[in-house]
Amino acid sequence: MVARFYRRPDGNRIASLGHYTYDGRDTLLAWGWVGDPHCAFHAVGRPGHGWDAPRPGCPRAELVLDEADRVVGVLLV
């Protein structure tokens, strides 16, 4: 997974966006303002379909385990 972070002034605040990719594919966008404890919104990438609709707050992440309880993926909701 690769994470890129962008910032720009937004009035008296600084807007922040995190863009996450995996194997070159868009995976997650999360944005809000610098200094806030949590994301204002997030959107999950849908392979072949662009981005899911923005949702409020931070994304929920769940580990995907195989039969031996090894981590084989991450589910973003």
Residue pairs with C-beta under 8 A, 6 or more apart in sequence:
1 20
1 21
1 22
1 27
2 20
2 21
2 22
3 18
3 19
3 20
4 18
4 19
4 20
4 21
5 16
5 17
5 18
5 19
6 16
6 17
6 19
7 14
7 15
7 16
7 17
7 34
8 14
8 15
9 15
10 33
13 33
13 34
13 35
14 33
14 34
14 35
15 31
15 32
15 33
15 34
16 31
16 32
16 33
16 34
17 29
17 30
17 31
18 28
18 29
18 30
18 31
19 26
19 28
19 29
20 26
20 27
20 28
20 29
20 30
21 27
25 45
25 47
26 45
26 51
27 44
27 45
27 76
28 42
28 43
28 44
28 45
28 59
28 76
29 42
29 43
29 45
29 51
30 39
30 41
30 42
30 58
30 59
31 39
31 40
31 41
31 42
32 38
32 39
32 40
32 41
33 40
38 57
38 58
39 57
39 58
39 59
40 56
40 57
41 54
41 55
41 56
41 57
42 54
42 55
42 57
42 58
42 59
43 51
43 52
43 53
43 54
43 55
44 51
44 52
44 59
44 76
44 77
45 51
45 52
46 52
59 76
59 77
60 76
60 77
61 74
61 75
61 76
61 77
62 74
62 75
62 77
63 71
63 73
63 74
63 75
64 71
64 72
64 73
64 74
64 75
65 71
65 72
66 72
